[in-house]
Structure formats: structure tokens, C-alpha cells
Amino acid sequence: MNNRLSRSSSTLWASTALPRAASEAVGGPLQVDVAIVGGGFTGLSAALHLAQAGVHAALFEAFEIGHRASGRNGGQVVPGVKPPPSALIKRFGDDAARRMMRFSYGSADELFALVDRYQIHCHPTRNGWLQGAYSQASSEYLRQRSHEINRHGGNTVHLDRDEMRAATGSDYWPSGLLEKSAGAVQPLAYARGLARAVTDLGGTLHEYSPVQSISSSSGKFELQVNGHAVQARKVILATDAYTDRLLPEVAQSYVNVSSAQIATDPLPPELQQRLMPLRAGISETRKITYYCRLDPKGRFVIGGRGRNSDKLDPATREQLRQAARQRFPELNDVAFTHGWACRVGMTIDDLPHLHELAEGLWTAYGYCGRGVAMGTVLGRVLGEAVRGMPAAALDYPVTPVTRLPLYPVRQISAMAALQWYRLRDAMGYPG
């Protein structure tokens, strides 16, 4: 075992998660049944479920467990997907859409059951999640969305202005929607807890083991890892926005955006109660949304879109600080002592994608802000897929990979699109 300690960069989550010894890097050739590329929620969940089934799998992570988006997100555990049920039924048909909705609306329940079963110390809370309206049009959108979701198995409540004020301690939002089964975790601690559960079940993790290439021949796969050959019968690619050139057809099917966050030290108890008495996290109906919450120690965390980078730039830090103070003027004189960023994959249809890229080569990505819950449950689905479950029987639809038209231009223009969405938000259109 490598004695090197995991040392994700100085995020709030890295400074408050229990440390763990890094697992051994690949140092020679290997043969496994399933190779999993990526040590975030999706890859770890797949490894966990395969270990439960007794499958000989090995996970390969270029840095350390949770080093990127899974250890740097807001920690919100929000069930469901962004498109409404009517849109899912229109696209996938009634039967597939209903199975998809049962799966996604139950994703938070499944995650918290894993936390309980494996005693993962990730400061879980289940106070719900609020989506705030910011215009009359978005208020009506949330009312309709709540009704539609509940008719298809969700668990939401529409809140009027007074109820939203009571839940948030703020006059900023004229109405809102409460996802009652939602919650939050300390994301890096959750990732590390999944890793511990994998190894406790006999699964294999290799950190500091970047995969340089994946090739196939005679029905088997060969991965080059740290200059060594890894032979596998099946492969799960769980790298989301960090796929880069490993498999270009995947990397060119979505756009990369930056998710940036800042956080305070623990606030005084009386201020915590005034700010967010329900202790539910909040996002908004904006296309370019902000999201915020209080962690269990009373630190205020706010996040939103930044530049396409893994580093928090001064302009984005100030933008987030101003957004916090607009929503909660009580934070005017409070210092934000932590700041960090990561890249995330965003699909054009606002849905995660599940693909079989070749026989035995599977991937899932593009969680569009709901990756804690959806990454966890789609990791389980990927494990079922590589064990031979037919695509039609999986809980989530398998679709073909579609490269974005004019991909390089599409990626370069992503920041221009963000500016357009900000203008659209300012005009009051719902997200």
C-alpha cells in the first residue's frame, strides 16, 4: 500500500474530510474482468456494485479518489433529471420514460441507503432541496413542474412567497419548489467512503494511474496505464468532463463548463437560523443558476458557473460573492475563506447519457448539476450492463453517441452561450 496521503487541493471539502492512504499505483501488467476508468462517483459506484457481485474489477484514477468534480461539487443530492416528465415521455415513449422516472426520482433514496449500509461518514443531511423562482414566468413554471413531477412519482411541494421566505430567510425568491427527498453530503468524504467500501469488499483501486489509451482486439480490451498493459474483458469509462483525448467521440458529444464555489467559515448560530432555517439547499430556475447551502457546521457555500478552468479566478470569486450578498444581505460583512473550481460535462438535452461505445465498452456522463445522485445510480447501472443485463432491461435508456456539430466551435462558443443565457435569465425566462 502506498503511504502517500490523498491531498486534493485546498478546497473546503479537502480540509474537512477524513484523510485516507492512497492506493497503490499500477506498477506492472494486469489482467482483470472489468477495468473502470475514473475515480469519481460513477466509477466508484460501479466498482462497489461489481465488488458486491463478486466480479474481479479494478478502478484506475489518474490522481486520487475524488480529485476532480466528485470531490469539488456542491454536495447536493437532488433526485430526478432536469427535463419534465412530458418531455421524457415524448422522447422515449411511455414505458421507457416511466422506468426512467422511477429510477431518477429514487436516486436520492438509493444514495442515502448506500451511506447507511456502508456507514459512510460524509455528514449526510436530508432537509430537501429548494428551487427558487425569480420571475412570474418561472413561478408558473415551477407550479406546473411540481404538479407534473408528483403525478409521475416525485415528491415535491410548491411554495408561495411567504412559504419560500420562511424556508430560506430571504425575500429574493417570489416562490419555489421543494424536493422533499433531496439532501446533501460532504462530497469528497462521500467519494472516499465509497472507496473504502470498495476495498472492504475486496475491490481493487489504483490511484496515480492515468489511462493513456484503450484499444480492443479479439473481443478483449487493452489499456495502457503508467506504461503497463492492463487486459480486461469489459471496460467502464467514468471520466465525464475529463475524457479529453482518451475517446474523442465521447469528449466531443458534450461541452465542458466550469463549476466554481466559495465558502465561509462557520457562521454564528443566530445568523445561520436567520439565513436558512429549513437548512435545505437552494438552486434557481435560471439557465445559468446559482446554488447555495449551509453545511452541518454552518458554513455558507455558494456556487455557479465560472470560466472553463479548474482554478477559481478573481472575477468569478467576486461574482459569487455578490450573488451571495444579493440573496442574503446579512452576508455583506462576512468573509469567504475558501474557493475552488472544477470542470463538468453538460449535454445539450440536459440529460445524462448512457452509451455502449463498442461491445463491452460502456460509459455514462453529463449529469447537468445532479451528478451526486445520478452518478451514483448510473454507476450501478453500468455495473449491471457489463455483467450482461440487456440494454432494454436497464433502468436508464441506452442511446447512441452523437458528436456535436462543429464541435471545436461549439466548445469555444460555450462561454458566449453562457452570456446569452445570462441575458435570457435577466429577461425572466424560466430555465
Sequence and secondary structure as in RCSB ss.txt:
>XXXX:A:sequence
MNNRLSRSSSTLWASTALPRAASEAVGGPLQVDVAIVGGGFTGLSAALHLAQAGVHAALFEAFEIGHRASGRNGG
QVVPGVKPPPSALIKRFGDDAARRMMRFSYGSADELFALVDRYQIHCHPTRNGWLQGAYSQASSEYLRQRSHEIN
RHGGNTVHLDRDEMRAATGSDYWPSGLLEKSAGAVQPLAYARGLARAVTDLGGTLHEYSPVQSISSSSGKFELQV
NGHAVQARKVILATDAYTDRLLPEVAQSYVNVSSAQIATDPLPPELQQRLMPLRAGISETRKITYYCRLDPKGRF
VIGGRGRNSDKLDPATREQLRQAARQRFPELNDVAFTHGWACRVGMTIDDLPHLHELAEGLWTAYGYCGRGVAMG
TVLGRVLGEAVRGMPAAALDYPVTPVTRLPLYPVRQISAMAALQWYRLRDAMGYPG
>XXXX:A:secstr
    B    S HHHHHS   B      S EEEEEEEE  SHHHHHHHHHHHHTT  EEEE SSSTT SHHHHS  
EE  S SS HHHHHHHH HHHHHHHHHHHHTHHHHHHHHHHHTT  S  B S EEEE  SHHHHHHHHHHHHHHH
HTT  EEEE HHHHHHHHS SS S EEEETT EE  HHHHHHHHHHHHHHTT EEESS  EEEEEEETTEEEEEE
TTEEEEEEEEEE  GGG TTSSHHHHTTSEEEEEEEEEES   HHHHHHH TT  EEEESSSS  EEEE TT  E
EEEEEE SSSS  HHHHHHHHHHHHHH GGGTT  EEEEEEEEEEE TTSS EEEEEETTEEEEE  TT HHHHH
HHHHHHHHHHHTT  GGGSSS        TTHHHHHHTHHHHHHHHHHHHHTT   
